[in-house]
Amino acid sequence: MLSARLDDVAGVLSVHEMGVFGATYLRQQLNLPGNTDSKTALYFRDKYLQKSKLPSRVKRARCRQVSIGTSFTDLADDLGDVFVVKPATGAGALRTNIVRSPEEYAQALALFSGQSDVEIVAESFVSAPEVYLDGVWENGDLQWSSMSSYHTSPLTAAQGGILSAYVLDRGRHSSLFQQAETLAREALGSLNAPDCVFHLEAFTEEEGLTFGECAIRLPGALSPQVNKLTFGVDLFDVEISLALGEGAAGALRGHGTPERFYGYILLRRPDGCHVTQKDFERNFLFDEIDYDSSPDAPIGPYGRVGQAILSDPDELKLQKTIEDIVRFNEVGSI
């Protein structure tokens, strides 16, 4: 922005994890609306700092920094025989790995610079389904939220799976929604969250929700789109309104009870066979689909060569359809 010599800057925002701290610092220097507390921003970038600051009543995975020279045995003794190695500062699905052996630990460390004591964290492994809450936090409280479930989590997708998720029905999961909103208030409140759009991930264990991590930015993949289609809430508009100092109320006005629930799939090229967009459309009904089957199709994050959005009035039917499409994408047939 500074190099562009802009004379009238109205606001700064970041739609990517890596830009959150920079956007905060620019607001400081340019005296712009929105969060200007760089220390607070760090608690939403650094996973070790974040989990360390949460109150003890918030259940979460054990987390520690992996300083240079930390051995597999040290981490296994502390975190358990299976643990997760990931970047400390977010946006880490592509460098996040489950570690079960010294060999896997060495492979995981090879993805990093090896020149810092704070760039890597290790966490105890939580073997449970994962949900996430997308929402708006303003004036120290939760103003709006939706909850979705991963059919295939980012960690699984980064290791060759097909990333997919769908919006959950509040009426069907009222207790889970209550737990998630309580967790969000506990986490965002204790971390002194600024007014923001947030994305909070959690694991659904038998005894309740376990905090995963929380970011003060728009959710990734197609979550903003499916939220807008399901609820009429445009999180991009909310983010822009907050960045301009206008507040979120106007952008949230008019949201309603969903008539249909939406989900998304990031489509990959299947191994050992060739499928086209027409093959997908011949077997399934989509609200939107874009799939490039050409050999030179650009490959995005999670092996993505296409994407699909689908919906159903019944969340359980939507879940089943997503399962069927994911299986078709994996093997190329019903």
BALOBA-1460 file (C-alpha; in Angstrom, 3 decimals):
// residues 334
<rec num="1" residu="m" x="0.000" y="0.000" z="0.000"/>
<rec num="2" residu="l" x="2.737" y="2.476" z="0.922"/>
<rec num="3" residu="s" x="4.686" y="1.770" z="-2.250"/>
<rec num="4" residu="a" x="1.527" y="2.422" z="-4.281"/>
<rec num="5" residu="r" x="1.451" y="6.002" z="-2.888"/>
<rec num="6" residu="l" x="-2.223" y="5.854" z="-2.018"/>
<rec num="7" residu="d" x="-3.433" y="9.208" z="-0.733"/>
<rec num="8" residu="d" x="-6.742" y="8.176" z="0.820"/>
<rec num="9" residu="v" x="-6.724" y="4.797" z="2.572"/>
<rec num="10" residu="a" x="-10.080" y="4.017" z="4.210"/>
<rec num="11" residu="g" x="-9.267" y="0.666" z="5.810"/>
<rec num="12" residu="v" x="-7.087" y="-2.419" z="5.829"/>
<rec num="13" residu="l" x="-8.119" y="-6.065" z="5.969"/>
<rec num="14" residu="s" x="-6.623" y="-9.459" z="5.299"/>
<rec num="15" residu="v" x="-8.494" y="-12.481" z="3.995"/>
<rec num="16" residu="h" x="-5.456" y="-14.711" z="4.605"/>
<rec num="17" residu="e" x="-3.890" y="-15.905" z="7.839"/>
<rec num="18" residu="m" x="-0.442" y="-14.617" z="6.906"/>
<rec num="19" residu="g" x="-1.704" y="-11.060" z="6.519"/>
<rec num="20" residu="v" x="-3.437" y="-10.659" z="9.887"/>
<rec num="21" residu="f" x="-0.446" y="-9.219" z="11.757"/>
<rec num="22" residu="g" x="0.595" y="-6.992" z="8.851"/>
<rec num="23" residu="a" x="-2.918" y="-5.575" z="8.562"/>
<rec num="24" residu="t" x="-2.902" y="-4.804" z="12.292"/>
<rec num="25" residu="y" x="0.418" y="-2.990" z="12.009"/>
<rec num="26" residu="l" x="-0.735" y="-0.964" z="8.990"/>
<rec num="27" residu="r" x="-3.788" y="0.208" z="10.923"/>
<rec num="28" residu="q" x="-1.459" y="1.384" z="13.694"/>
<rec num="29" residu="q" x="0.749" y="3.343" z="11.326"/>
<rec num="30" residu="l" x="-2.030" y="4.797" z="9.185"/>
<rec num="31" residu="n" x="-4.465" y="5.485" z="12.056"/>
<rec num="32" residu="l" x="-7.231" y="3.391" z="10.505"/>
<rec num="33" residu="p" x="-10.311" y="1.691" z="12.020"/>
<rec num="34" residu="g" x="-10.138" y="-1.855" z="13.308"/>
<rec num="35" residu="n" x="-7.755" y="-3.784" z="15.512"/>
<rec num="36" residu="t" x="-4.432" y="-2.010" z="16.096"/>
<rec num="37" residu="d" x="-3.212" y="-4.177" z="18.979"/>
<rec num="38" residu="s" x="-0.369" y="-6.228" z="17.514"/>
<rec num="39" residu="k" x="0.060" y="-8.197" z="20.756"/>
<rec num="40" residu="t" x="-3.543" y="-9.380" z="20.576"/>
<rec num="41" residu="a" x="-3.056" y="-10.302" z="16.922"/>
<rec num="42" residu="l" x="-0.124" y="-12.536" z="17.878"/>
<rec num="43" residu="y" x="-2.366" y="-14.586" z="20.183"/>
<rec num="44" residu="f" x="-4.461" y="-15.437" z="17.128"/>
<rec num="45" residu="r" x="-1.425" y="-16.296" z="14.981"/>
<rec num="46" residu="d" x="0.810" y="-18.296" z="17.301"/>
<rec num="47" residu="k" x="-0.782" y="-21.595" z="18.362"/>
<rec num="48" residu="y" x="1.457" y="-22.010" z="21.413"/>
<rec num="49" residu="l" x="0.702" y="-18.503" z="22.702"/>
<rec num="50" residu="q" x="-2.987" y="-19.005" z="22.001"/>
<rec num="51" residu="k" x="-3.357" y="-22.270" z="23.884"/>
<rec num="52" residu="s" x="-1.176" y="-20.997" z="26.739"/>
<rec num="53" residu="k" x="-3.416" y="-17.976" z="27.309"/>
<rec num="54" residu="l" x="-6.703" y="-19.886" z="27.427"/>
<rec num="55" residu="p" x="-8.164" y="-20.477" z="30.893"/>
<rec num="56" residu="s" x="-7.745" y="-23.971" z="32.352"/>
<rec num="57" residu="r" x="-11.484" y="-24.688" z="32.016"/>
<rec num="58" residu="v" x="-11.121" y="-24.659" z="28.209"/>
<rec num="59" residu="k" x="-10.145" y="-28.169" z="27.181"/>
<rec num="60" residu="r" x="-7.501" y="-28.283" z="24.433"/>
<rec num="61" residu="a" x="-4.647" y="-30.422" z="23.169"/>
<rec num="62" residu="r" x="-1.370" y="-30.142" z="25.040"/>
<rec num="63" residu="c" x="0.925" y="-27.889" z="23.030"/>
<rec num="64" residu="r" x="4.638" y="-27.072" z="23.223"/>
<rec num="65" residu="q" x="7.221" y="-25.347" z="21.106"/>
<rec num="66" residu="v" x="9.689" y="-27.539" z="19.240"/>
<rec num="67" residu="s" x="13.027" y="-25.848" z="19.736"/>
<rec num="68" residu="i" x="16.103" y="-26.796" z="17.719"/>
<rec num="69" residu="g" x="17.383" y="-30.187" z="18.827"/>
<rec num="70" residu="t" x="14.156" y="-31.422" z="20.424"/>
<rec num="71" residu="s" x="14.061" y="-35.198" z="20.040"/>
<rec num="72" residu="f" x="11.180" y="-37.478" z="19.116"/>
<rec num="73" residu="t" x="11.522" y="-39.171" z="22.509"/>
<rec num="74" residu="d" x="11.161" y="-35.851" z="24.364"/>
<rec num="75" residu="l" x="7.903" y="-35.091" z="22.559"/>
<rec num="76" residu="a" x="6.511" y="-38.629" z="22.794"/>
<rec num="77" residu="d" x="7.181" y="-38.712" z="26.544"/>
<rec num="78" residu="d" x="5.374" y="-35.387" z="26.954"/>
<rec num="79" residu="l" x="2.556" y="-35.603" z="24.389"/>
<rec num="80" residu="g" x="1.994" y="-39.319" z="23.833"/>
<rec num="81" residu="d" x="3.104" y="-41.881" z="21.262"/>
<rec num="82" residu="v" x="1.159" y="-40.084" z="18.526"/>
<rec num="83" residu="f" x="1.402" y="-36.310" z="18.208"/>
<rec num="84" residu="v" x="1.022" y="-33.561" z="15.594"/>
<rec num="85" residu="v" x="3.787" y="-31.292" z="14.270"/>
<rec num="86" residu="k" x="2.698" y="-28.019" z="12.655"/>
<rec num="87" residu="p" x="3.747" y="-24.409" z="11.978"/>
<rec num="88" residu="a" x="3.345" y="-22.207" z="15.042"/>
<rec num="89" residu="t" x="1.847" y="-19.286" z="13.170"/>
<rec num="90" residu="g" x="-1.106" y="-20.695" z="11.302"/>
<rec num="91" residu="a" x="-2.132" y="-21.565" z="7.748"/>
<rec num="92" residu="g" x="-0.306" y="-24.793" z="8.345"/>
<rec num="93" residu="a" x="-2.370" y="-27.604" z="6.850"/>
<rec num="94" residu="l" x="0.221" y="-28.224" z="4.148"/>
<rec num="95" residu="r" x="3.032" y="-28.569" z="6.710"/>
<rec num="96" residu="t" x="1.009" y="-30.302" z="9.414"/>
<rec num="97" residu="n" x="1.751" y="-33.964" z="10.004"/>
<rec num="98" residu="i" x="0.737" y="-36.733" z="12.380"/>
<rec num="99" residu="v" x="3.904" y="-38.259" z="13.823"/>
<rec num="100" residu="r" x="4.139" y="-41.846" z="15.067"/>
<rec num="101" residu="s" x="7.860" y="-42.612" z="14.734"/>
<rec num="102" residu="p" x="11.308" y="-40.979" z="14.703"/>
<rec num="103" residu="e" x="11.346" y="-41.357" z="10.904"/>
<rec num="104" residu="e" x="8.051" y="-39.500" z="10.507"/>
<rec num="105" residu="y" x="9.299" y="-36.845" z="12.918"/>
<rec num="106" residu="a" x="12.409" y="-36.271" z="10.797"/>
<rec num="107" residu="q" x="10.259" y="-35.997" z="7.656"/>
<rec num="108" residu="a" x="7.963" y="-33.470" z="9.358"/>
<rec num="109" residu="l" x="10.880" y="-31.295" z="10.521"/>
<rec num="110" residu="a" x="12.393" y="-31.295" z="7.024"/>
<rec num="111" residu="l" x="9.530" y="-29.048" z="5.853"/>
<rec num="112" residu="f" x="10.763" y="-26.199" z="8.080"/>
<rec num="113" residu="s" x="13.851" y="-23.965" z="8.092"/>
<rec num="114" residu="g" x="15.382" y="-25.596" z="11.169"/>
<rec num="115" residu="q" x="16.738" y="-22.186" z="12.196"/>
<rec num="116" residu="s" x="14.215" y="-21.112" z="14.821"/>
<rec num="117" residu="d" x="13.145" y="-22.235" z="18.273"/>
<rec num="118" residu="v" x="9.615" y="-20.882" z="17.812"/>
<rec num="119" residu="e" x="8.541" y="-21.716" z="14.238"/>
<rec num="120" residu="i" x="7.220" y="-25.223" z="15.068"/>
<rec num="121" residu="v" x="4.803" y="-26.537" z="17.669"/>
<rec num="122" residu="a" x="3.852" y="-30.079" z="18.624"/>
<rec num="123" residu="e" x="0.464" y="-31.018" z="20.022"/>
<rec num="124" residu="s" x="-1.072" y="-34.127" z="21.499"/>
<rec num="125" residu="f" x="-3.162" y="-35.893" z="18.850"/>
<rec num="126" residu="v" x="-6.944" y="-35.657" z="19.231"/>
<rec num="127" residu="s" x="-8.674" y="-38.539" z="17.441"/>
<rec num="128" residu="a" x="-12.184" y="-37.144" z="17.020"/>
<rec num="129" residu="p" x="-14.442" y="-35.598" z="14.343"/>
<rec num="130" residu="e" x="-13.843" y="-31.902" z="13.712"/>
<rec num="131" residu="v" x="-16.353" y="-29.065" z="13.496"/>
<rec num="132" residu="y" x="-15.833" y="-25.362" z="13.042"/>
<rec num="133" residu="l" x="-17.670" y="-22.205" z="14.012"/>
<rec num="134" residu="d" x="-17.657" y="-19.230" z="11.652"/>
<rec num="135" residu="g" x="-18.911" y="-16.080" z="13.283"/>
<rec num="136" residu="v" x="-18.844" y="-12.393" z="14.079"/>
<rec num="137" residu="w" x="-17.453" y="-11.072" z="17.362"/>
<rec num="138" residu="e" x="-18.176" y="-7.463" z="18.225"/>
<rec num="139" residu="n" x="-18.296" y="-5.379" z="21.408"/>
<rec num="140" residu="g" x="-16.952" y="-8.286" z="23.425"/>
<rec num="141" residu="d" x="-19.651" y="-10.801" z="22.491"/>
<rec num="142" residu="l" x="-20.838" y="-13.219" z="19.845"/>
<rec num="143" residu="q" x="-23.123" y="-11.461" z="17.363"/>
<rec num="144" residu="w" x="-23.711" y="-14.241" z="14.846"/>
<rec num="145" residu="s" x="-22.375" y="-17.715" z="14.128"/>
<rec num="146" residu="s" x="-22.858" y="-20.851" z="12.079"/>
<rec num="147" residu="m" x="-21.386" y="-24.304" z="12.621"/>
<rec num="148" residu="s" x="-20.162" y="-26.746" z="10.007"/>
<rec num="149" residu="s" x="-18.730" y="-30.232" z="10.080"/>
<rec num="150" residu="y" x="-15.782" y="-31.440" z="8.052"/>
<rec num="151" residu="h" x="-16.523" y="-34.601" z="6.121"/>
<rec num="152" residu="t" x="-12.825" y="-34.603" z="5.281"/>
<rec num="153" residu="s" x="-10.623" y="-32.427" z="7.514"/>
<rec num="154" residu="p" x="-7.836" y="-30.130" z="6.239"/>
<rec num="155" residu="l" x="-5.217" y="-32.420" z="7.809"/>
<rec num="156" residu="t" x="-6.579" y="-35.469" z="5.969"/>
<rec num="157" residu="a" x="-6.951" y="-33.453" z="2.759"/>
<rec num="158" residu="a" x="-3.348" y="-32.236" z="2.980"/>
<rec num="159" residu="q" x="-2.292" y="-35.881" z="2.987"/>
<rec num="160" residu="g" x="-4.274" y="-36.774" z="-0.130"/>
<rec num="161" residu="g" x="-7.913" y="-36.630" z="0.962"/>
<rec num="162" residu="i" x="-10.692" y="-34.530" z="-0.568"/>
<rec num="163" residu="l" x="-11.536" y="-31.466" z="1.541"/>
<rec num="164" residu="s" x="-15.272" y="-31.187" z="2.136"/>
<rec num="165" residu="a" x="-17.638" y="-29.730" z="4.718"/>
<rec num="166" residu="y" x="-21.295" y="-28.911" z="5.241"/>
<rec num="167" residu="v" x="-23.389" y="-26.571" z="7.398"/>
<rec num="168" residu="l" x="-25.041" y="-28.147" z="10.438"/>
<rec num="169" residu="d" x="-28.717" y="-27.825" z="11.372"/>
<rec num="170" residu="r" x="-29.077" y="-25.942" z="14.671"/>
<rec num="171" residu="g" x="-32.399" y="-27.658" z="15.346"/>
<rec num="172" residu="r" x="-30.844" y="-31.099" z="14.994"/>
<rec num="173" residu="h" x="-27.736" y="-30.275" z="17.057"/>
<rec num="174" residu="s" x="-28.975" y="-27.768" z="19.642"/>
<rec num="175" residu="s" x="-26.755" y="-29.070" z="22.452"/>
<rec num="176" residu="l" x="-23.651" y="-29.044" z="20.243"/>
<rec num="177" residu="f" x="-24.395" y="-25.491" z="19.118"/>
<rec num="178" residu="q" x="-24.751" y="-24.386" z="22.737"/>
<rec num="179" residu="q" x="-21.400" y="-25.988" z="23.608"/>
<rec num="180" residu="a" x="-19.714" y="-24.405" z="20.599"/>
<rec num="181" residu="e" x="-21.017" y="-20.926" z="21.313"/>
<rec num="182" residu="t" x="-19.979" y="-21.230" z="24.963"/>
<rec num="183" residu="l" x="-16.516" y="-22.316" z="23.830"/>
<rec num="184" residu="a" x="-16.303" y="-19.380" z="21.412"/>
<rec num="185" residu="r" x="-17.229" y="-16.883" z="24.118"/>
<rec num="186" residu="e" x="-14.688" y="-18.409" z="26.516"/>
<rec num="187" residu="a" x="-11.896" y="-18.438" z="23.940"/>
<rec num="188" residu="l" x="-12.484" y="-15.113" z="22.233"/>
<rec num="189" residu="g" x="-13.154" y="-13.371" z="25.534"/>
<rec num="190" residu="s" x="-10.040" y="-14.694" z="27.274"/>
<rec num="191" residu="l" x="-7.896" y="-13.848" z="24.229"/>
<rec num="192" residu="n" x="-9.261" y="-10.269" z="24.168"/>
<rec num="193" residu="a" x="-10.470" y="-10.672" z="20.608"/>
<rec num="194" residu="p" x="-11.070" y="-7.463" z="18.659"/>
<rec num="195" residu="d" x="-14.206" y="-6.888" z="16.622"/>
<rec num="196" residu="c" x="-13.754" y="-9.448" z="13.867"/>
<rec num="197" residu="v" x="-14.946" y="-12.256" z="11.662"/>
<rec num="198" residu="f" x="-13.530" y="-15.425" z="13.213"/>
<rec num="199" residu="h" x="-13.009" y="-19.094" z="12.421"/>
<rec num="200" residu="l" x="-12.813" y="-21.502" z="15.383"/>
<rec num="201" residu="e" x="-12.125" y="-25.228" z="15.057"/>
<rec num="202" residu="a" x="-12.983" y="-27.858" z="17.680"/>
<rec num="203" residu="f" x="-13.059" y="-31.624" z="18.122"/>
<rec num="204" residu="t" x="-16.274" y="-33.412" z="19.158"/>
<rec num="205" residu="e" x="-15.342" y="-35.904" z="21.867"/>
<rec num="206" residu="e" x="-17.771" y="-37.877" z="24.039"/>
<rec num="207" residu="e" x="-17.175" y="-35.646" z="27.054"/>
<rec num="208" residu="g" x="-17.662" y="-32.445" z="25.035"/>
<rec num="209" residu="l" x="-15.814" y="-30.110" z="22.702"/>
<rec num="210" residu="t" x="-12.035" y="-29.787" z="22.676"/>
<rec num="211" residu="f" x="-10.660" y="-26.468" z="21.436"/>
<rec num="212" residu="g" x="-8.558" y="-26.763" z="18.274"/>
<rec num="213" residu="e" x="-7.573" y="-23.233" z="17.249"/>
<rec num="214" residu="c" x="-9.097" y="-19.867" z="16.425"/>
<rec num="215" residu="a" x="-8.264" y="-17.264" z="13.777"/>
<rec num="216" residu="i" x="-9.512" y="-13.676" z="13.468"/>
<rec num="217" residu="r" x="-10.066" y="-13.730" z="9.725"/>
<rec num="218" residu="l" x="-12.490" y="-15.034" z="7.135"/>
<rec num="219" residu="p" x="-12.808" y="-18.818" z="6.968"/>
<rec num="220" residu="g" x="-11.028" y="-20.541" z="4.113"/>
<rec num="221" residu="a" x="-12.066" y="-22.734" z="1.178"/>
<rec num="222" residu="l" x="-15.748" y="-22.162" z="0.220"/>
<rec num="223" residu="s" x="-17.071" y="-21.559" z="3.734"/>
<rec num="224" residu="p" x="-17.970" y="-17.892" z="3.090"/>
<rec num="225" residu="q" x="-19.974" y="-18.913" z="0.033"/>
<rec num="226" residu="v" x="-21.938" y="-21.686" z="1.753"/>
<rec num="227" residu="n" x="-22.675" y="-19.414" z="4.717"/>
<rec num="228" residu="k" x="-24.068" y="-16.778" z="2.373"/>
<rec num="229" residu="l" x="-26.173" y="-19.337" z="0.505"/>
<rec num="230" residu="t" x="-27.488" y="-20.937" z="3.714"/>
<rec num="231" residu="f" x="-28.105" y="-17.894" z="5.893"/>
<rec num="232" residu="g" x="-27.880" y="-14.832" z="3.647"/>
<rec num="233" residu="v" x="-24.860" y="-13.598" z="5.637"/>
<rec num="234" residu="d" x="-21.982" y="-12.310" z="3.510"/>
<rec num="235" residu="l" x="-18.897" y="-12.553" z="5.722"/>
<rec num="236" residu="f" x="-16.897" y="-10.593" z="3.149"/>
<rec num="237" residu="d" x="-19.310" y="-7.680" z="3.641"/>
<rec num="238" residu="v" x="-18.986" y="-8.013" z="7.422"/>
<rec num="239" residu="e" x="-15.181" y="-7.990" z="7.180"/>
<rec num="240" residu="i" x="-15.228" y="-4.883" z="4.985"/>
<rec num="241" residu="s" x="-17.700" y="-3.099" z="7.274"/>
<rec num="242" residu="l" x="-15.528" y="-3.773" z="10.314"/>
<rec num="243" residu="a" x="-12.411" y="-2.624" z="8.465"/>
<rec num="244" residu="l" x="-14.157" y="0.657" z="7.619"/>
<rec num="245" residu="g" x="-15.258" y="1.166" z="11.220"/>
<rec num="246" residu="e" x="-18.937" y="0.835" z="10.321"/>
<rec num="247" residu="g" x="-19.710" y="-2.096" z="12.632"/>
<rec num="248" residu="a" x="-21.253" y="-5.410" z="11.705"/>
<rec num="249" residu="a" x="-24.948" y="-4.721" z="12.332"/>
<rec num="250" residu="g" x="-25.759" y="-3.511" z="8.842"/>
<rec num="251" residu="a" x="-24.046" y="-6.425" z="7.127"/>
<rec num="252" residu="l" x="-25.788" y="-8.916" z="9.429"/>
<rec num="253" residu="r" x="-29.244" y="-7.444" z="8.922"/>
<rec num="254" residu="g" x="-31.668" y="-9.777" z="7.188"/>
<rec num="255" residu="h" x="-30.123" y="-13.150" z="7.983"/>
<rec num="256" residu="g" x="-32.715" y="-15.855" z="8.517"/>
<rec num="257" residu="t" x="-33.518" y="-19.466" z="9.243"/>
<rec num="258" residu="p" x="-32.170" y="-21.663" z="6.438"/>
<rec num="259" residu="e" x="-34.513" y="-23.423" z="4.025"/>
<rec num="260" residu="r" x="-31.630" y="-25.487" z="2.638"/>
<rec num="261" residu="f" x="-28.243" y="-26.468" z="4.013"/>
<rec num="262" residu="y" x="-25.173" y="-26.089" z="1.815"/>
<rec num="263" residu="g" x="-21.838" y="-27.854" z="1.638"/>
<rec num="264" residu="y" x="-18.753" y="-27.790" z="-0.523"/>
<rec num="265" residu="i" x="-16.141" y="-30.154" z="-1.937"/>
<rec num="266" residu="l" x="-12.705" y="-29.279" z="-3.307"/>
<rec num="267" residu="l" x="-12.426" y="-31.758" z="-6.166"/>
<rec num="268" residu="r" x="-9.178" y="-33.557" z="-6.965"/>
<rec num="269" residu="r" x="-7.959" y="-35.551" z="-9.941"/>
<rec num="270" residu="p" x="-8.647" y="-39.235" z="-9.084"/>
<rec num="271" residu="d" x="-5.781" y="-41.695" z="-9.133"/>
<rec num="272" residu="g" x="-5.715" y="-44.197" z="-11.979"/>
<rec num="273" residu="c" x="-8.752" y="-42.970" z="-13.936"/>
<rec num="274" residu="h" x="-10.098" y="-40.010" z="-15.886"/>
<rec num="275" residu="v" x="-13.337" y="-38.212" z="-15.057"/>
<rec num="276" residu="t" x="-14.858" y="-35.056" z="-16.486"/>
<rec num="277" residu="q" x="-17.312" y="-32.470" z="-15.219"/>
<rec num="278" residu="k" x="-20.019" y="-34.188" z="-17.263"/>
<rec num="279" residu="d" x="-19.305" y="-37.434" z="-15.385"/>
<rec num="280" residu="f" x="-19.955" y="-35.648" z="-12.110"/>
<rec num="281" residu="e" x="-23.108" y="-33.984" z="-13.439"/>
<rec num="282" residu="r" x="-24.393" y="-37.278" z="-14.877"/>
<rec num="283" residu="n" x="-24.350" y="-38.873" z="-11.439"/>
<rec num="284" residu="f" x="-25.121" y="-36.018" z="-9.037"/>
<rec num="285" residu="l" x="-27.108" y="-32.798" z="-8.775"/>
<rec num="286" residu="f" x="-25.038" y="-29.708" z="-7.946"/>
<rec num="287" residu="d" x="-25.868" y="-26.108" z="-7.194"/>
<rec num="288" residu="e" x="-22.480" y="-25.179" z="-8.668"/>
<rec num="289" residu="i" x="-19.621" y="-27.205" z="-10.098"/>
<rec num="290" residu="d" x="-16.396" y="-26.290" z="-11.874"/>
<rec num="291" residu="y" x="-14.003" y="-29.139" z="-12.699"/>
<rec num="292" residu="d" x="-11.010" y="-28.999" z="-15.037"/>
<rec num="293" residu="s" x="-10.145" y="-32.493" z="-16.301"/>
<rec num="294" residu="s" x="-7.420" y="-31.409" z="-18.708"/>
<rec num="295" residu="p" x="-3.930" y="-32.855" z="-18.066"/>
<rec num="296" residu="d" x="-2.415" y="-29.378" z="-17.650"/>
<rec num="297" residu="a" x="-5.092" y="-28.136" z="-15.203"/>
<rec num="298" residu="p" x="-3.501" y="-25.988" z="-12.486"/>
<rec num="299" residu="i" x="-3.442" y="-27.775" z="-9.132"/>
<rec num="300" residu="g" x="-4.302" y="-25.676" z="-6.094"/>
<rec num="301" residu="p" x="-4.101" y="-26.320" z="-2.359"/>
<rec num="302" residu="y" x="-5.244" y="-29.800" z="-1.274"/>
<rec num="303" residu="g" x="-4.771" y="-31.045" z="-4.844"/>
<rec num="304" residu="r" x="-7.707" y="-28.945" z="-5.986"/>
<rec num="305" residu="v" x="-8.557" y="-28.924" z="-9.699"/>
<rec num="306" residu="g" x="-12.212" y="-28.042" z="-9.203"/>
<rec num="307" residu="q" x="-14.927" y="-27.291" z="-6.703"/>
<rec num="308" residu="a" x="-18.561" y="-28.035" z="-6.083"/>
<rec num="309" residu="i" x="-21.369" y="-26.618" z="-3.961"/>
<rec num="310" residu="l" x="-24.493" y="-28.644" z="-3.229"/>
<rec num="311" residu="s" x="-27.499" y="-28.378" z="-0.949"/>
<rec num="312" residu="d" x="-30.467" y="-30.155" z="0.566"/>
<rec num="313" residu="p" x="-33.285" y="-29.223" z="2.979"/>
<rec num="314" residu="d" x="-32.164" y="-32.184" z="5.119"/>
<rec num="315" residu="e" x="-28.664" y="-31.989" z="6.581"/>
<rec num="316" residu="l" x="-28.372" y="-35.781" z="6.839"/>
<rec num="317" residu="k" x="-29.187" y="-36.214" z="3.141"/>
<rec num="318" residu="l" x="-26.639" y="-33.526" z="2.311"/>
<rec num="319" residu="q" x="-24.016" y="-35.367" z="4.337"/>
<rec num="320" residu="k" x="-24.776" y="-38.633" z="2.524"/>
<rec num="321" residu="t" x="-24.558" y="-36.973" z="-0.897"/>
<rec num="322" residu="i" x="-21.200" y="-35.431" z="-0.027"/>
<rec num="323" residu="e" x="-19.942" y="-38.862" z="1.054"/>
<rec num="324" residu="d" x="-21.069" y="-40.332" z="-2.294"/>
<rec num="325" residu="i" x="-19.451" y="-37.557" z="-4.339"/>
<rec num="326" residu="v" x="-16.179" y="-37.817" z="-2.412"/>
<rec num="327" residu="r" x="-16.124" y="-41.561" z="-3.036"/>
<rec num="328" residu="f" x="-16.830" y="-40.990" z="-6.752"/>
<rec num="329" residu="n" x="-14.038" y="-38.407" z="-6.905"/>
<rec num="330" residu="e" x="-11.645" y="-40.918" z="-5.312"/>
<rec num="331" residu="v" x="-12.355" y="-43.893" z="-7.583"/>
<rec num="332" residu="g" x="-14.126" y="-42.450" z="-10.646"/>
<rec num="333" residu="s" x="-17.275" y="-44.561" z="-10.343"/>
<rec num="334" residu="i" x="-20.371" y="-45.010" z="-8.175"/>
